[in-house]
Amino acid sequence: MLEKEIIKGFSKLDKEQKVKKVAAYFPNPKEVEKELKSFWHAEIAKQKLFEEFSENTISNFFFPYGIAPNVIINGKNYMIPMVIEESSVVAAASNSAKFWSTRGGFHTQIINQTKIGQVHFTWAGDFEKLNAFFPVLKKHFFQGTDGITKNMRERGGGILDIELVDMRTEIDDYYQLKASFNTVDSMGANFINSCLEEFAEILKEKVSENIELNEYPIQVIMSILSNYTPDCLVEAWVECDIKDLEGVDPDISAEDFAWKFEKAVQVATVDTYRATTHNKGIFNGIDAVVLATGNDFRAVEACGHTYAARDGKYRSLTSIEIKEGRFKYVLRVPMALGTVGGLTKLHPLARFTMELLGDPHADDLMQIAAVAGLANNFGALRSLTTKGIQKGHMKMHLLNILNNFGATETEKQTAVEYFKTRKVSFSVVEDFINDIRQ
Ligand code: MEV
């Protein structure tokens, strides 16, 4: 790899020039160029569409698009698309879905769908005076954003409320306008941010016009939505009689499994190290669905982790109830998703996802993503508390290991057959490949 110079105007180069510029850092630029281009879409229009999602695009980065079938949610059977690079995630979701399909399936409900945005500002005047003027300001905020909110109101959403929050115990002279929104089927980031920026202008203007308040100017620090949406909340759960857990694993009774599973959830509730991995397993499922729909998985992750720490300690997002012979396992997770706007209709495969899911509304999609999270987490705990995670995981990882050794299709078939009844590890697979090649 050659030493990199400071490049001026990279963004102004056309795609071919960008590819050449990057390839020039390698000792074999022609091959690098060819490799990068081999991932370009064959249809020019599609390639252009992908490129325009972002900037300085030189190629596409492929991820597998898989399906977890037989996912029963509130009695309806779904095929859930999952975009994920990690082996065994789709398999875990599918196995859980199959297991629960004969035990009532998954159940879900939306708790709420409120989103939040804030205007952060400082003002050095008398709080009581500003507070007394706030009802008038609030009216101006609603009226002044009429044009922005018109379409959203017609769809049943809009601004729900705006509060003035006194934050002076944290930072001198610091206040917030904290607004809540219903953005219906859109994730709502652009809508919320547009409203907030308008509130900020109105706030500055109305305070500067008011002789009671204009001795001190409003200093707007920033206006931005919050990705923490604890009131945009969905719950997904599974439940059955404990005796119906029979068959969850051949080596454990239903009662012992329920006991061990409960302990595993308790551990993830009290221990932050375990909670992080436990919740990571939940996001294996959630992120995979969120990605397949073209939604913003970083927002969903950030929100979920903040929620997991809402009482000051990072804990499991799931809880368990074992009572009177019943097993009930619940995931509660906030997430702001959209089924209109963003990439959802623009990315051809996101559009396909929506169709496959029956053109869900945002609240339906929240429920589907939450179920994928719960399914993955149940699958992980099921393995962890019985045969351990590695057996299944390494089986699923076998093809990756084989690909590492450049295995041919025949070699892969032989290996898959051989490892059906044997423990998979990198070195054992390496020995096996070397043996059959001799
Ligand atoms: C791996 O991606 C996810 C797990 O570690 C989750 C868990 O431990 O619960 C298997």
Residues whose N, C-alpha, C, O or C-beta is under 5 A from the ligand:
A	BS01	MEV	T277 H278 G281 A380
